[in-house]
Amino acid sequence: MRLRYSRLESVEEKRNFRNAVLLILLSIAAVAVLVIVGIPAVGKVASFVSDLRGGTTSSQNDKTPPAPPKFDIVPDYTNKQSIGLTGTAEPEATVKLTFNGTEQEVLVDKDGNFTFQNLGLKDGDNNFSAITQDPSGNVSQKTIEKKVVFDNDPPSLIIDSPSDGASFNGSEQRQVTIQGTTDSGASVTINDRIVSVEESGKYQYTLTLNGGENKFTIKSVDQAGNSVEKEFKLNFSE
């Protein structure tokens, strides 16, 4: 009888030993899986939650207003019916533009650039200014108001003297002075030679006539790029 119990005990011990070994192996495997997969995943979740908390706190605590937007070079005058405005501001902020009393806004890209396209112009002065608003709601100071003048009419051009077709004789009359008026701020050329223009728009140019017929082309270009030309002739004989 004692022998039978000994055999049973031996079998039970072997079974317990196998179960213990299996449990140890399963525990090692579970720890390995946790290390390889579980801990990094938990770390990522913790990092994500931390970022959310940090971002929210940072956003809530940000009370510093951004800098005003900076516009690229804008022409003072133009003969185009519309223009585009480009510039730089705080990345991923919003630029709010007031153009001729109408407001519109664009997002600033990650590089700090912004663009307003196809802004329609009215005749004469077109005024605009802008502010920057960051993601926390802070608002910058307003930019200095700027102006673009829309003008698509050609400038005036008057030739006061001499008259078209006038004749001159002898050495004393060989030099003549062409005089006239145009728009203030316009530039004038006579046969592609630059002529000085006063603030009032008056211009004059002295030249020497050649024998026979002398042809002249006077061109005036205003600040918006509009132009006008006139041709006339003067005659000279020895």
HUURLIN-V165126 format. One record per residue. PHI is phi in radians with two decimals (none if undefined). BURIAL is b if it has 24 or more other C-alpha atoms within 12 Angstrom, else e. Layout:
[[PHI & BURIAL] [PHI & BURIAL]]
//
This chain:
[[none & e] [-1.08 & e] [-1.13 & e] [-1.14 & e] [-1.13 & e] [-1.12 & e] [-1.16 & e] [-1.10 & e] [-1.09 & e] [-1.12 & e] [-1.12 & e] [-1.12 & e] [-1.10 & e] [-1.11 & e] [-1.13 & e] [-1.11 & e] [-1.11 & e] [-1.13 & e] [-1.11 & e] [-1.15 & e] [-1.08 & e] [-1.09 & e] [-1.13 & e] [-1.10 & e] [-1.10 & e] [-1.12 & e] [-1.13 & e] [-1.07 & e] [-1.09 & e] [-1.12 & e] [-1.11 & e] [-1.09 & e] [-1.10 & e] [-1.10 & e] [-1.16 & e] [-1.30 & e] [-1.91 & e] [-1.20 & e] [-1.11 & e] [-1.00 & e] [-1.14 & e] [-1.09 & e] [-1.08 & e] [-1.12 & e] [-1.09 & e] [-1.08 & e] [-1.11 & e] [-1.10 & e] [-1.10 & e] [-1.11 & e] [-1.08 & e] [-1.06 & e] [-1.13 & e] [-1.14 & e] [-1.11 & e] [-1.13 & e] [-1.13 & e] [-1.08 & e] [-1.12 & e] [-1.21 & e] [-1.52 & e] [-1.35 & e] [-2.03 & e] [-1.52 & e] [-1.20 & e] [-1.31 & b] [-1.29 & b] [-1.10 & b] [-1.16 & b] [-2.00 & b] [-1.50 & b] [-1.21 & e] [-1.00 & e] [-2.06 & e] [-1.17 & e] [-1.28 & e] [-2.34 & b] [-2.70 & b] [-1.90 & b] [-1.54 & e] [-1.24 & e] [-2.53 & e] [-2.38 & b] [-2.04 & e] [-2.06 & b] [-2.20 & b] [3.10 & b] [-2.30 & b] [-2.78 & b] [-1.04 & b] [-0.95 & b] [1.13 & e] [-1.54 & b] [-2.07 & b] [-1.77 & b] [-1.88 & b] [-1.83 & b] [-1.93 & b] [-2.15 & b] [0.89 & b] [1.48 & e] [-1.80 & e] [-1.75 & e] [-2.66 & e] [-2.49 & e] [-2.43 & b] [-1.49 & b] [-1.46 & b] [-1.32 & e] [-1.14 & e] [-1.59 & e] [1.55 & b] [-1.87 & b] [-2.45 & b] [-2.54 & b] [-1.93 & b] [-1.92 & e] [0.87 & e] [-1.49 & b] [-1.18 & e] [-1.89 & b] [-1.83 & e] [-1.04 & e] [1.54 & e] [-1.34 & e] [-2.21 & b] [-1.83 & b] [-2.67 & b] [-2.66 & b] [-2.72 & b] [-2.32 & b] [-1.95 & b] [-2.15 & b] [-1.47 & b] [-1.05 & b] [-1.48 & e] [1.64 & e] [-1.26 & b] [-2.05 & b] [-1.40 & b] [-1.20 & e] [-1.37 & e] [-1.17 & e] [-1.08 & e] [-1.16 & e] [-1.94 & b] [-2.43 & e] [-2.16 & b] [-1.70 & b] [-1.67 & b] [-2.60 & b] [-2.04 & b] [-1.67 & e] [-1.15 & e] [-1.24 & b] [-1.30 & b] [-2.62 & b] [-2.10 & b] [-1.81 & b] [-1.34 & e] [-2.84 & e] [-1.31 & b] [-1.39 & e] [-1.07 & e] [1.49 & e] [-1.12 & e] [-2.00 & b] [-2.29 & b] [-2.37 & e] [1.34 & e] [-1.11 & e] [-1.23 & e] [-1.84 & e] [-1.22 & e] [-1.62 & e] [-2.24 & b] [-2.04 & e] [-1.56 & b] [-2.26 & b] [-3.10 & b] [-2.41 & b] [-2.55 & b] [-1.20 & b] [-1.07 & e] [1.55 & b] [-1.38 & b] [-1.92 & b] [-2.22 & b] [-2.23 & b] [-2.13 & b] [0.89 & e] [1.20 & e] [-1.71 & e] [-1.20 & e] [-2.02 & b] [-1.24 & b] [-2.14 & b] [-1.34 & e] [-1.03 & e] [-1.30 & e] [1.72 & b] [-1.34 & b] [-2.40 & b] [-2.72 & b] [-2.64 & b] [-1.75 & e] [-2.53 & e] [-1.84 & e] [-1.41 & b] [-1.61 & e] [-1.12 & e] [1.58 & e] [-1.53 & e] [-2.04 & b] [-1.77 & e] [-2.31 & b] [-2.12 & b] [-1.82 & b] [-2.22 & b] [-2.10 & b] [-2.18 & b] [-1.48 & b] [-1.20 & b] [-1.54 & b] [1.71 & b] [-1.31 & b] [-2.43 & b] [-2.58 & b] [-2.24 & b] [-2.40 & b] [-2.07 & e] [-2.69 & b] [-2.25 & b] [-2.26 & b] [-1.97 & b] [-2.42 & b] [-2.38 & e] [-1.13 & e]]
//
